[in-house]
Amino acid sequence: LNEAVKSYKKTIKINPNFAHAHNNLGNTYIEQGKLDHAVQSYQKAVEISPNYSEAHNNLGNAYSELRQFNDAIKSYQKALEINPNFPALLNNLGNAYRELGQLNDALQAYLSGLILNTEYVDLLNNIGVIYHELGQYGEAINSYEKAIVIKPDFADAYNNLGVTFNKLNLYDKAIKAYERAISLNLDFPDPYNNLSIVFRKLGLINELIGSFKRAILCMERVLI
């Protein structure tokens, strides 16, 4: 990565107004975890090329990583002005709104993205999350199940489906959803923890102990 930084900087020195080089330098800084440097590179890219939608989106992502969500939203909105037919961008915008607790704005962004691509499973999953948080549990289940039909190995959607079933006291369905999530991704800690919550509620001590042990093994694998 250091060699990539040197290469992009060399290119920029030769041609300071090469927006793509500034954008790519920003991408490399992101990989290095140098978020402030990335922001500066993306800002330079959009200063040189104001209609560079990818750089505006990348700038928004960098701001999101810095938890500067209002700035992220402004960058995403600018990118959408340039390229309104970009479902991944609408997903990013929805995520930023959600982080600020603006659930209806988040839902609108996600639904707008879904119009552009009805099989975008991350959008369907995120729509389900928002519906759950809004207390619209039937809509949440419907959205998760649509995502799973399109992507049967979508562990995150199964886990979220389990969360909604648990909220509705549909414990057998919640357990099945969590177990399915675990079977799809043994290193995904959330369904282990959520499964333990259900077993605790039901007073299933042996199952609870077993779930804790599996969760510990999962965390050990993740931390290696």
MIGU-583346 format. One record per residue (C-alpha): residue number from 0; residue in one letter; y, x negated, z. Coordinates in steps of 0.25 Angstrom, whole numbers, plus 5000, padded with zeros to 4 digits. Each point is the difference from the previous one (the first is absolute). Last residue first. Example, Ala and Ser with C-alpha at 12.3 -4.5 7.8 and 13.67 -1.06 7.14 Angstrom:
% MIGU-583346
REC   timar   bafi     py     px     pz
REC       1      S   4996   4945   5029
REC       0      A   4986   5006   5002
END
This chain:
% MIGU-583346
REC   timar   bafi     py     px     pz
REC     223      I   4939   5029   5064
REC     222      L   5010   5011   5005
REC     221      V   4994   5011   4991
REC     220      R   4986   4996   5004
REC     219      E   5003   5000   5015
REC     218      M   5007   5013   4998
REC     217      C   4988   5007   4994
REC     216      L   4991   4995   5010
REC     215      I   5009   5006   5011
REC     214      A   5000   5013   4993
REC     213      R   4985   5000   4999
REC     212      K   4999   4998   5015
REC     211      F   5010   5011   5003
REC     210      S   4993   5010   4991
REC     209      G   4987   4997   5007
REC     208      I   5006   5002   5013
REC     207      L   5006   5013   4995
REC     206      E   4987   5005   4994
REC     205      N   4993   4997   5014
REC     204      I   5011   5008   5007
REC     203      L   5001   5012   4992
REC     202      G   5010   5008   5008
REC     201      L   5005   5008   4988
REC     200      K   5014   4995   5002
REC     199      R   4995   4985   5002
REC     198      F   4992   5001   4987
REC     197      V   5012   5005   4992
REC     196      I   5009   4989   5005
REC     195      S   4989   4990   4997
REC     194      L   4999   5004   4986
REC     193      N   5015   4998   4999
REC     192      N   4999   4986   5004
REC     191      Y   4988   4997   4991
REC     190      P   5008   5007   4989
REC     189      D   5012   4991   5002
REC     188      P   4993   4987   5000
REC     187      F   4997   4998   4985
REC     186      D   4991   4988   4998
REC     185      L   4987   5008   4998
REC     184      N   5007   5007   4988
REC     183      L   4992   5010   4992
REC     182      S   4990   5003   5011
REC     181      I   5012   5001   5010
REC     180      A   5007   5010   4992
REC     179      R   4988   5008   4999
REC     178      E   4998   4999   5015
REC     177      Y   5014   5005   5002
REC     176      A   4998   5012   4991
REC     175      K   4987   5004   5006
REC     174      I   5006   4999   5014
REC     173      A   5012   5009   4996
REC     172      K   4991   5010   4994
REC     171      D   4991   5001   5013
REC     170      Y   5013   5001   5008
REC     169      L   5007   5011   4993
REC     168      N   5010   5001   5012
REC     167      L   5012   5002   4990
REC     166      K   5006   4987   5003
REC     165      N   4987   4993   4999
REC     164      F   4998   5006   4986
REC     163      T   5014   4994   4997
REC     162      V   4997   4986   5005
REC     161      G   4986   5001   4993
REC     160      L   5008   5002   4986
REC     159      N   5008   4988   5004
REC     158      N   4988   4992   5001
REC     157      Y   4994   5005   4987
REC     156      A   5013   4998   4993
REC     155      D   5000   4985   5005
REC     154      A   4986   4998   4996
REC     153      F   5002   5003   4985
REC     152      D   4986   4998   4995
REC     151      P   5000   5013   4992
REC     150      K   5013   4998   4993
REC     149      I   5003   5012   4991
REC     148      V   4992   5010   5009
REC     147      I   5005   4992   5012
REC     146      A   5015   5002   4997
REC     145      K   4998   5015   4997
REC     144      E   4993   5001   5014
REC     143      Y   5012   4993   5007
REC     142      S   5010   5010   4993
REC     141      N   4992   5012   5004
REC     140      I   4998   4995   5014
REC     139      A   5015   4998   5001
REC     138      E   5003   5014   4994
REC     137      G   4991   5006   5011
REC     136      Y   5007   4992   5011
REC     135      Q   5014   5004   4997
REC     134      G   5005   4995   5014
REC     133      L   5011   4992   4994
REC     132      E   4994   4987   5004
REC     131      H   4987   5005   4993
REC     130      Y   5008   5004   4987
REC     129      I   5006   4986   5000
REC     128      V   4986   4993   5002
REC     127      G   4994   5008   4989
REC     126      I   5012   4997   4990
REC     125      N   4997   4985   5004
REC     124      N   4986   5002   4995
REC     123      L   5003   5007   4988
REC     122      L   5011   4989   4996
REC     121      D   4990   4989   5003
REC     120      V   4990   5007   4991
REC     119      Y   5009   5001   4988
REC     118      E   4991   5010   4992
REC     117      T   5011   5010   4997
REC     116      N   5009   4989   4994
REC     115      L   5015   5004   4996
REC     114      I   4999   5013   5008
REC     113      L   4994   4992   5012
REC     112      G   5012   4991   5000
REC     111      S   5009   5012   5002
REC     110      L   4991   5005   5011
REC     109      Y   5001   4986   5007
REC     108      A   5015   5000   5000
REC     107      Q   5001   5015   5004
REC     106      L   4990   4997   5012
REC     105      A   5009   4988   5004
REC     104      D   5012   5008   5000
REC     103      N   4994   5011   5008
REC     102      L   4995   4989   5010
REC     101      Q   5012   4993   5003
REC     100      G   4995   4993   5012
REC      99      L   5006   4987   4996
REC      98      E   4987   4993   4997
REC      97      R   4996   5013   4992
REC      96      Y   5013   4998   4991
REC      95      A   4995   4986   4997
REC      94      N   4986   5004   4997
REC      93      G   5006   5011   4990
REC      92      L   5008   4990   4993
REC      91      N   4988   4991   4998
REC      90      N   4992   5011   4995
REC      89      L   5011   5004   4990
REC      88      L   5000   4985   4995
REC      87      A   4985   5001   4998
REC      86      P   5002   5013   4992
REC      85      F   5010   4993   4990
REC      84      N   5006   5010   4990
REC      83      P   5014   5000   5005
REC      82      N   5003   4986   4995
REC      81      I   5014   4996   5001
REC      80      E   5005   5010   5010
REC      79      L   4986   4998   5007
REC      78      A   5003   4985   5002
REC      77      K   5014   5004   5006
REC      76      Q   4993   5010   5009
REC      75      Y   4990   4989   5004
REC      74      S   5011   4991   5004
REC      73      K   5007   5010   5008
REC      72      I   4988   5004   5007
REC      71      A   4997   4986   5004
REC      70      D   5014   4998   5006
REC      69      N   4997   5012   5008
REC      68      F   4987   4995   5004
REC      67      Q   5003   4986   5006
REC      66      R   4987   4998   5006
REC      65      L   5000   4986   4995
REC      64      E   4987   5003   4992
REC      63      S   5008   5012   4995
REC      62      Y   5011   4992   4995
REC      61      A   4991   4991   4992
REC      60      N   4993   5012   4994
REC      59      G   5014   5005   4996
REC      58      L   5004   4987   4994
REC      57      N   4987   5001   4992
REC      56      N   5003   5014   4995
REC      55      H   5014   4995   4996
REC      54      A   4994   4988   4993
REC      53      E   4990   5009   4992
REC      52      S   5012   5009   4996
REC      51      Y   5008   4989   4993
REC      50      N   5011   5008   4996
REC      49      P   5011   4992   5008
REC      48      S   4995   4987   4993
REC      47      I   5008   4988   5006
REC      46      E   5003   5007   5013
REC      45      V   4986   5006   5000
REC      44      A   4993   4986   4999
REC      43      K   5010   4994   5011
REC      42      Q   4997   5011   5009
REC      41      Y   4985   4998   4998
REC      40      S   5001   4985   5003
REC      39      Q   5009   5003   5013
REC      38      V   4990   5010   5005
REC      37      A   4988   4990   4997
REC      36      H   5007   4990   5009
REC      35      D   5002   5010   5011
REC      34      L   4985   5004   4999
REC      33      K   4994   4986   5000
REC      32      G   4986   5004   5003
REC      31      Q   4994   4990   4990
REC      30      E   4995   5011   4991
REC      29      I   5014   5007   5001
REC      28      Y   5006   4987   4996
REC      27      T   4992   4999   4987
REC      26      N   5004   5014   4996
REC      25      G   5015   4996   5003
REC      24      L   4998   4988   4990
REC      23      N   4994   5010   4990
REC      22      N   5012   5008   5001
REC      21      H   5010   4988   4999
REC      20      A   4992   4996   4988
REC      19      H   5000   5013   4994
REC      18      A   5015   5001   5001
REC      17      F   5003   4987   4992
REC      16      N   5015   4998   5002
REC      15      P   4999   4987   5007
REC      14      N   4993   4994   4988
REC      13      I   4996   4985   5002
REC      12      K   5002   5001   5015
REC      11      I   4993   5013   5000
REC      10      T   4988   4994   4992
REC       9      K   4999   4988   5010
REC       8      K   5001   5011   5012
REC       7      Y   4988   5007   4994
REC       6      S   4992   4988   4999
REC       5      K   5003   4995   5014
REC       4      V   4997   5013   5005
REC       3      A   4987   5000   4992
REC       2      E   4996   4987   5006
REC       1      N   5003   5005   5014
REC       0      L   4990   5011   4997
END
